[in-house]
Amino acid sequence: MFSIADAVLLKMLPVRDPQRLVRIEQPDVLRSQYYDFSFINYREMQTAAAPFLDLAAEGFPNTVQAVVDGAPEQVGRSGVSGNYFAVLGVEPSIGRTFQPSIDNEIGRHPEAVISYGYWQRHFNHDPAAIGRWIRFGDTPFQIIGVARPGFSGLVVGAMTDVWTPIIMSPQRQLQFRGMTILRVVGRLKPGATATQVFAPLQAWYHRMEIDWWGKAPPGTSASLLGRVEKLQLKIEPAAKGISRLREQYGQPIEIVFAVVALVLLLACGNVANLLLARAGARQREMAVRISLGAGRLRIIRQLLTESLLLALAAAALGVLLARWTAPVLVAMLAPSDAPVRLDVGLDARVLAFTLLVSIATAVAFGISPALRGSKVDIHSALKSGARLAGRGPAWQGRWLVGLQMSLSLVLLVASGLFVRTLINLKTLDPGFDQHNILLAGVHSNSSTPAGRMALAWQELLRRAAAIPGVESVSLSIGGPFVGASMNGPVRIQDPTAPANLQVNFFMPISANFFRTIGARLAAGRDFEPRDFEPSAPRVAIVSEAMARRYFGNQNPLGRKFDSFEADPPQWIAIVGVAADMKFDSLRTLPPAIVYRPFTQFGGGAPLRVMTVELRARRDTLSLAPALRREFAAAGGEFVLDDILTQTKMIDDTLVRERLLAAVGSFFGFVALLLAALGLYGTVGYAVSRRTQEIGIRMALGARQGQVVRMILAEALAPVAIGGVAGAVAATWSGRLVASLLFGIRPQDPGAILLSAALLAVTSLAAAFVPALRACRTRPVEALRNE
């Protein structure tokens, strides 16, 4: 577990002096969040920051199809600025990296730098890889260098195999200020601080935003210009890289790490109880050693050494198991279509941590037995046949049993909360019928003429609809849980409407979209074929959340709005209201959505990347081969990126919840098992030490039931105390995981009572077996043996 926590939360980038790196983000004027920069903004910011900071930029790493040595394969690609490697301080293993000057020459440097891991996997460390070609789409890129070992980019966990210059992106992306596709990092110059660089960058940001929003139509942006003056750039350390995993799984990893630590404490309690029992059995040996001149400190040192050897042996076994389990846990951190690559190997940091924990656990479970074993009554221990009867050292571990029970209850309650959260989310109605829907990501060939795109998409729909077993088919951009969305401001054609701009999701769709995904219309009509004709009036369907936000209780049908696509405004008439649906998360409220005919979106500009939705009459995945055949027969106009079911797409948003539920349940069961074994061992050893006492009691007339009740009462007393303490601890600790729960309170009485009942039943079973054995003791044999 430490290797994963180290890779995600602790490890610094393998670059020169990572402590000097900072990341810069800009605030969203319309929403309370931060986002990245466009290429134009990045270039302007470079000039503003030049006295204190060297800036570099990296695009979003994506898994794309490439052609290498004539064979297609999936590789992780990221576009970067020309000075990317120079600013980070990453030297090439062989070849060279990009030149900073290439950022001034858009489209003129089809070069590529590959990662050391990709060079190892694909080219088998062949130096002749320099000069070879990798083709992305229609553009070949020549490999000019190999990055240093261990470096895989700024984004932790991303599968980056190939870096290409950002200036080789489509020119429209580089020249549009709203295309915020670049993560920007900087290296502080010698003597400079983040505080010094903030002032010039903040001044530039205010000028840029005021210029941008100042171009909005009069009367709509006045309130926003005041907000711009109050917003500030975010400048934060980037020594550990940029990590979606850290943002999404930082708290869950910390919780799982804490759970593992609690289970380790439980295991230590069991071992400590066993060693306490063994210390009682070795009193004669220790008495002999002391009689021969061994001091108490030497006895303690010997017993601690034995504990350390036991801990080191367990650590060695744990390291072997970690090599198998760590990749499994890493795979659980990512959805199926976005694998995560983390270095969770057994490096010096992991081994050092393992050694440190081994020493700490040896002391934790060995110190009490060592102290007990070194304190011996020599005269009593050396008597022939002497044996310490009664409660003695076997019952000194009762407080450990109580501690184990309290920790076990905390883990059981936590696992129950996580399981309930996962069940609540999986059974939640997203607002549409997610079953039997197949999603196919599609992009058009860049050679397809813009004037033909609408007809090409319609032809693709006809082909997909003709597949046997398809009930309905549609197109969209940014459908539910697909992960892509387009936002923008709107204004209502009403003098009394609010003047401030608000953000909405704009979603281009085709006909039959709502039928295909199983959503309903709350009012009005669906899009009709005439709405997709070039000369059709501009229309839209809005979600119920959109209607409530802008029109309150008024009827939105027939009302008009504009999305600033043209000046003068081109008003869009609302013809329908769609029922609310979950959009990008099951946890959040349905957003305000504007659905538009895809032929009318963006001023009629052709859309080249869309998602095809198919509703099947039966098994959804059985349509995938036929869909691939239709794409192959389409003449190369479209490229099929990936195929997933809608159910799988939603399940992929629950990765964090599944991780917590699975790991929590596993360790909850382990904790319960350890607590039961600890109680069983403690009671069993106590019974074996009290054979004579039990024999005398039965010889004097005690019944078997009385003996069983006596043993159970003494055994379950620490269980009850530990259970009460555990319930209090679980109630308090539930607040720490409240943000990870859904549909259940952290102090849910049902979860606590159910966990307590499970612990009580298990404890009763663990104590009853040795108690039953005690009641079957024959007095004559017990007294004769003593």
Secondary structure, DSSP 8 states (H G I E B T S, - for coil): -HHHHIIIII---SSSSGGGEEEEEEE-SSSS-EE-B-HHHHHHHHHHHTTTEEEEEEE--EEEEEEETTEEEEEEEEEE-TTHHHHHT--EEEE----GGGGGSTT---EEEE-HHHHHHHHTT-GGGTT-EEEETTEEEEEEEEE-TT---SBTT----EEEEGGGS-HHHHH-TT---EEEEEEE-TT--HHHHHHHHHHHHHHHHHHHHTTS-TTTSHHHHHHHHH---EEEE-TT-B-HHHHHHHHHHHHHHHHHHHHHHHHHHHHHHHHHHHHHHTHHHHHHHHHTT--HHHHHHHHHHHHHHHHHHHHHHHHHHHHHHHHHHHHHTS-TTS------S--HHHHHHHHHHHHHHHHHHHHHHHHHHH---HHHHHSTT----SSTGGGGGHHHHHHHHHHHHHHHHHHHHHHHHHHHHHTS--SS--TTEEEEEEEE-TTS-GGGHHHHHHHHHHHHHTSTTEEEEEEESS-TTTS--EEE--EES-TTS--S---EEEEEE-TTHHHHHT--EEEE----GGGGSTT---EEEEEHHHHHHHHTTS--TT-EEE-SSSSS---EEEEEEE-----S-SSS----EEEEETTTGGGG----EEEEEEEESS-SGGGHHHHHHHHHTTTTSEEEEEEEEHHHHHHGGGHHHHHHHHHHHHHHHHHHHHHHHHHHHHHHHHHHHTHHHHHHHHHTT--HHHHHHHHHHHHHHHHHHHHHHHHHHHHHHGGGGGGG--SS-TT-HHHHHHHHHHHHHHHHHHHHHHHHHHHT--HHHHHHH-
